[in-house]
Each structure stands twice: as structure tokens, then as C-alpha cells.
Amino acid sequence: MTTMTPVPESPVSLLHRISSIVSSNLSLEEMLGEIVGLTAQVTECDACLVYLMDHDANEIVLRASQVPHAAALGELRMKIGEGVTGWVAEHKSVVALAENASSDPRFKRFPSLIEDTYDAFLSVPIVSGGETIGVINVHHRQSHSHSTDEIALLVFVGEQMGGVVSKSLLEEEKAQLVQEKMAIQRQLEERKLVERAKGIIQQKYNTTEEDAYFRLRNQSRRLRRPMRDLAEAIILAEDLNKDALEA
């Protein structure tokens, strides 16, 4: 029986696969997972990591991994220019280290990443509109000579996925802004409710604003209920009492 040698995927084949990812309405995290899977298949690597830029902090952040890194995702950061990954992000250039990757003067080891003990390392930028928005890192446990075709295919993945990842990042930022706005609105509403409840307590017990606040806070702790819920209950009771007196 003849064993067939796997044929590397062509850019056209990759483009079809990437197009299906782009049109699938995946979340950013799911999309990054697809990039990891696609990269692993293209390079037959032992590990793949995807980092995205945090422009506000001038850092690059680990966002997806082939090897589980639950505690590090979204938390492991490095400055632009720091380590091989940061260097790739800063210079928008490919770095291919066939063996003894940790001996490269740009290399920075992170104890939480088992990948940093692997021998071979390939790092390419994820690009959108000519700007680097992330980095794909590929690791092999043993020494591995990265072929021209392998590097070209991974660069192709980074270029083709850059636009959709950039769009997803903007949507993520918009969603975060909406959440922050809603949180501020909830805080303002809670403050108004607490202020009104304090006024009711002040009038009922002929006490100071400070004492009314402490009464409300202590009752909230005793009953293990949020101050907002307690304030709403006090306001509701007061409104019902007024309605009863007016009836």
C-alpha cells in the first residue's frame, strides 16, 4: 500500500478556508481559535500562540493558544519591542529561529509558557491596513527548518485575517464602551435611589444625612442585600403609605 505525502495547502485553498471563517459570524475569541487551528495545520507545529495589540497600553497581549493557558489569556503582556514577539510587532517583520530559539538576544522567557522551552520558533505579524494588530507565534519542540513556503503561508494567514480581526477588535471595544456606559448609568440610578431613601429615613427618624446613610448601609449588610434593593424597598413602602393616606 502506497503512503501519500500530504500536499501543503496553497494560498488559494487557504483563502477559501479563511473566507469561510470571515463569513461565519464568529466571536473574536472563536475566530482566534480558528486562526490557531489553521496555523497548526499549515505548519504542523507543536504549539501556536496568537497575540493582539493593546494600543492604549503600548503592549501586546496573549489572546489565544493551542496549548491551554487559561490563566495567561488576556493577562500575559509584553511591551512593544520586548521579546521576539514584541520585536515582530514593532518592526512588522518575520522572525524564524530554526533551533535553540531561547539563545536569540531578543528572546524573553515567560515561566508560564511551556512553549518557551521549545527549540524552534517562527513569529509573523498580523497586519491590517499596513499596521500590525497582532502576532502569530509557531513553536516546534525539536529543531525545525522553516521553509520559504511555510513562512509565506503563515504570512498569508496573518495578512488575510488581519482585516477581520481588526473589525472584531473594534466591535469588542464598542461592546466594552456600551457596558461601561450602562455601568455608569446603573451607578447614577443607584445613587439617586440611595439619596431618596436617605431623605425618607432622615424625615422619618429626624436624623442627619450621615446617620441616614449609616442606617441604610448597616441594614444592607445585616440583610445581605444590595443597597439599591433596600433603597427601592424603602421608596416603595413610602409611596404605598402616601397612596393609602390619600385614598
ChimeraX attribute file (.defattr): number of C-alpha atoms within 10 A of each C-alpha:
attribute: neighborCount
match mode: 1-to-1
recipient: residues
	/A:1	3
	/A:2	4
	/A:3	5
	/A:4	6
	/A:5	6
	/A:6	6
	/A:7	6
	/A:8	13
	/A:9	15
	/A:10	11
	/A:11	15
	/A:12	9
	/A:13	11
	/A:14	17
	/A:15	16
	/A:16	11
	/A:17	13
	/A:18	20
	/A:19	14
	/A:20	11
	/A:21	17
	/A:22	16
	/A:23	9
	/A:24	10
	/A:25	11
	/A:26	14
	/A:27	14
	/A:28	18
	/A:29	13
	/A:30	13
	/A:31	21
	/A:32	21
	/A:33	19
	/A:34	17
	/A:35	24
	/A:36	23
	/A:37	15
	/A:38	18
	/A:39	24
	/A:40	19
	/A:41	12
	/A:42	18
	/A:43	23
	/A:44	14
	/A:45	19
	/A:46	16
	/A:47	23
	/A:48	26
	/A:49	26
	/A:50	27
	/A:51	28
	/A:52	25
	/A:53	25
	/A:54	15
	/A:55	10
	/A:56	6
	/A:57	11
	/A:58	13
	/A:59	19
	/A:60	26
	/A:61	22
	/A:62	21
	/A:63	23
	/A:64	26
	/A:65	22
	/A:66	18
	/A:67	14
	/A:68	11
	/A:69	17
	/A:70	11
	/A:71	9
	/A:72	16
	/A:73	17
	/A:74	15
	/A:75	11
	/A:76	17
	/A:77	21
	/A:78	19
	/A:79	18
	/A:80	21
	/A:81	17
	/A:82	18
	/A:83	18
	/A:84	25
	/A:85	28
	/A:86	27
	/A:87	20
	/A:88	24
	/A:89	31
	/A:90	16
	/A:91	12
	/A:92	19
	/A:93	13
	/A:94	21
	/A:95	17
	/A:96	19
	/A:97	20
	/A:98	18
	/A:99	18
	/A:100	14
	/A:101	21
	/A:102	18
	/A:103	11
	/A:104	12
	/A:105	9
	/A:106	14
	/A:107	16
	/A:108	16
	/A:109	13
	/A:110	12
	/A:111	9
	/A:112	11
	/A:113	15
	/A:114	13
	/A:115	22
	/A:116	18
	/A:117	16
	/A:118	19
	/A:119	19
	/A:120	25
	/A:121	29
	/A:122	26
	/A:123	27
	/A:124	28
	/A:125	32
	/A:126	31
	/A:127	24
	/A:128	19
	/A:129	10
	/A:130	10
	/A:131	13
	/A:132	23
	/A:133	24
	/A:134	28
	/A:135	27
	/A:136	28
	/A:137	25
	/A:138	25
	/A:139	27
	/A:140	22
	/A:141	17
	/A:142	14
	/A:143	16
	/A:144	17
	/A:145	15
	/A:146	16
	/A:147	12
	/A:148	8
	/A:149	14
	/A:150	17
	/A:151	19
	/A:152	15
	/A:153	20
	/A:154	26
	/A:155	20
	/A:156	18
	/A:157	24
	/A:158	24
	/A:159	19
	/A:160	19
	/A:161	22
	/A:162	23
	/A:163	17
	/A:164	19
	/A:165	24
	/A:166	21
	/A:167	13
	/A:168	18
	/A:169	17
	/A:170	12
	/A:171	14
	/A:172	14
	/A:173	12
	/A:174	12
	/A:175	12
	/A:176	12
	/A:177	12
	/A:178	12
	/A:179	12
	/A:180	12
	/A:181	12
	/A:182	12
	/A:183	12
	/A:184	12
	/A:185	12
	/A:186	13
	/A:187	13
	/A:188	12
	/A:189	13
	/A:190	18
	/A:191	15
	/A:192	14
	/A:193	20
	/A:194	24
	/A:195	16
	/A:196	16
	/A:197	24
	/A:198	25
	/A:199	18
	/A:200	17
	/A:201	21
	/A:202	18
	/A:203	12
	/A:204	10
	/A:205	10
	/A:206	12
	/A:207	13
	/A:208	14
	/A:209	15
	/A:210	11
	/A:211	15
	/A:212	23
	/A:213	18
	/A:214	13
	/A:215	15
	/A:216	21
	/A:217	17
	/A:218	13
	/A:219	15
	/A:220	17
	/A:221	12
	/A:222	9
	/A:223	10
	/A:224	10
	/A:225	12
	/A:226	13
	/A:227	21
	/A:228	20
	/A:229	14
	/A:230	20
	/A:231	24
	/A:232	16
	/A:233	13
	/A:234	20
	/A:235	20
	/A:236	13
	/A:237	12
	/A:238	14
	/A:239	12
	/A:240	12
	/A:241	11
	/A:242	11
	/A:243	10
	/A:244	9
	/A:245	8
	/A:246	7
	/A:247	5
